[in-house]
Amino acid sequence: MRHEKKKSRAGMFMVIFISFIMITSIIGFIGGSGGSSTVRHNDQKFKALDQFWTTSLDGATYTFDNHPLTIAKVEMSDEAQAMLQGKPQIDFTSSENSSFAESIALAEYNLGLNLQNSVYMRLGFSENNSFDFPIITCADASASVPVISFVDGNSSSLSLVDNCLIATVRYNGDIHLVKDRILFAILGI
């Protein structure tokens, strides 16, 4: 009888202990932020929202795929940044046969969502294509309408040639990082 009472108390203690762990875990999951949910970069406040980062600027909210401090590490010349700021139109181009065509299309779509009220984006390809999109090359770039050209490469970089920003990417993930860096430049962040 005494042995059964000890077993019963031990069992009850385990039930209470496990229940306590489960309840506090749920409270922590719901109420906890999992670390810092805001970051400041260049006097701009960024907030983590699900798997994205957002910031507000001049009454508009902008969304980024990458952490702001990671985006800031992507090198872009001051001249390239200045070229993109305040432009009413920017042309985007790539090869229809790019290894990263789908990711480039998604990056252009997301840029369009972010810039829909401030920059007209003309999309095209660098050669004849099956979509009847306009042919846009770096030769079409001007001071008033710069061109951003996504190209496949062995390394990822952003380089300025005249009024054309060449975004060389080596894998899909780089496209979204480069897209975020371009958006930083357009917004002046």
N, C-alpha and C positions, 0 to 999 in steps of 0.2 A: 504494500500500500504506500509506504513512504517512498519507495523507488519510483512508483508511478507518479507521485506528486512532483518529484524532482524533474522527471521527464516532461511532465506537463508544463512546469515553470520554464524549463529550458526551451521547450517548443514555443511557448508564448513569447518569451524574450526574443527568439529568432524572428518570429512573425512581426513583432513590433519593430525590431531593428531593421529588417528588410523593408518594411513599410516606410519607416523614417527615411532610409536611403532613397527609395523610389520617389517619395513626395518631394524631398529637397532637390533631387535631380531634375524633376519636372519644373519646379519653381526656378531653379537656376537656368534651365534651358529656355524657358519662356521669358524670364526677366533679365537674363544676362545678355550682354552685348558681344561676348566672345572676344573681348579686347576693345581697343579704341575704335570707335565707329566714325570718327571725324579726323581729318588731316588738314593742315594748312600748307599751302604752297604758293609762293609769290603773293601773299596777302589774300589768297582766295581759299575759302573754306570748302572742303570736299566731304561728302557724307556717304558712307557705305550703305547701299540699298540692295539687299539680296546679293547678287553676284556682280553688281555694277557699282560705280561711283558716280555721284551727281554733284553738280555745283550750280549756283544761280549767279547770273551776271546780267545786269541791266533788265531785270524783270523776267528773264527767260531761264529755264532750267536745261542744263546740258548733261548728257549721259556719256560715260566712258567705260570701256571694258576692262581697263587696267588701273592699278593703283597709281595715284598721281605722282608719287616719287619714282616709280618705275618709268612712267612716261617721260618724266623730266630728264632721265638719264639718256634718252635717245637724242643723239647730237643733231642739231640743225643750226646752220649759220644764222647770224643776226640778219644778214642780207635776205636770206630765204624767209625768215619770219616776217620781216618788214614787207616783203613782196606780197605776202598772203593777207595781211591785215587790211581791213576796210575795203576789200574788193567786192563789187556788187555781183560779179560772175567769176567762177573758176571752172575751167574745163578739166575733166578727168578722163584718162585714157589708159588702155592696157591692150594686150593681145587677146583676141578671142580664144586662142589656143594656149593660153597660159596654164601652167600646171596648177595654178591657184585661182582659176577663173571664178569659182563659186565663192571663195573667201573674199576676193576682190569685190565681187558684186554685193556681198553682204556688207562689207566695209563702206562701199559707196552708198548703199541704202541707208545705213546707220548715220553716215555723215549728212545725208539728205534730210533725215528726220531731225537732226540737231540744228541744221542750218536753214530749214524750210522758210523761216520768216526773215532771214537776213542775207543769204547768199544764193544766187541762182547757180545751180550746178548743171552744166551740160555734160552728159556722159557720151562717150564714144569709144571706138576701138582704133588701134594704130594701123589697121589695114582693112581691106574689104572684108565684110563679115556677113553671116547669114541672118543677122537680126536687123539689117538695114539701119544700123546706128551710124551716125556721122563718123567720118575718118578724121581723127584728131591726132596730130603729132606735135612734137616739140617745136617744129617749124611754125606752127600756128600760134605759139605763145607770144603774148605782147605784154607791155607794162600794165595795160588796163585789164587784160584778160589772161592771167597766167594759166599754165597747163601743169597738171600733176600727172605724171606717167608712172604707173606701176609696172615694174619689169621683174622677171625671175632672175636670180643671181646666186652666186656662191656665198655671199654674205649679205647682211641687211644694212642699208645705209640710206641716207637722204642727201642728195647732192644737187646743187643749183647750177644749171647751164643756161645762161641768158635768163629768160623768164619762165623756164621750165624746171620744175622740181621733179627730179627722178627718184622715185621711191623703189629702191632695189630690195627685194625680199627673198629670203632663202627657205622659209617654210610658212605654213598657214598662220601660226600664232603671231609671227612678225607683222603680218598684214594689219591685224587689229591694233597692235602696238604702234605701228607707223601711222595708222589712221588716227589714233588718239593724239599722237604728237602733232599731226597736221592740224587737228581741231584746236589744240592748245595754241598753235601759231595763229590761226585765223582769229581766235578769240583774244589774243594778246596775253595769254596766261604765261 
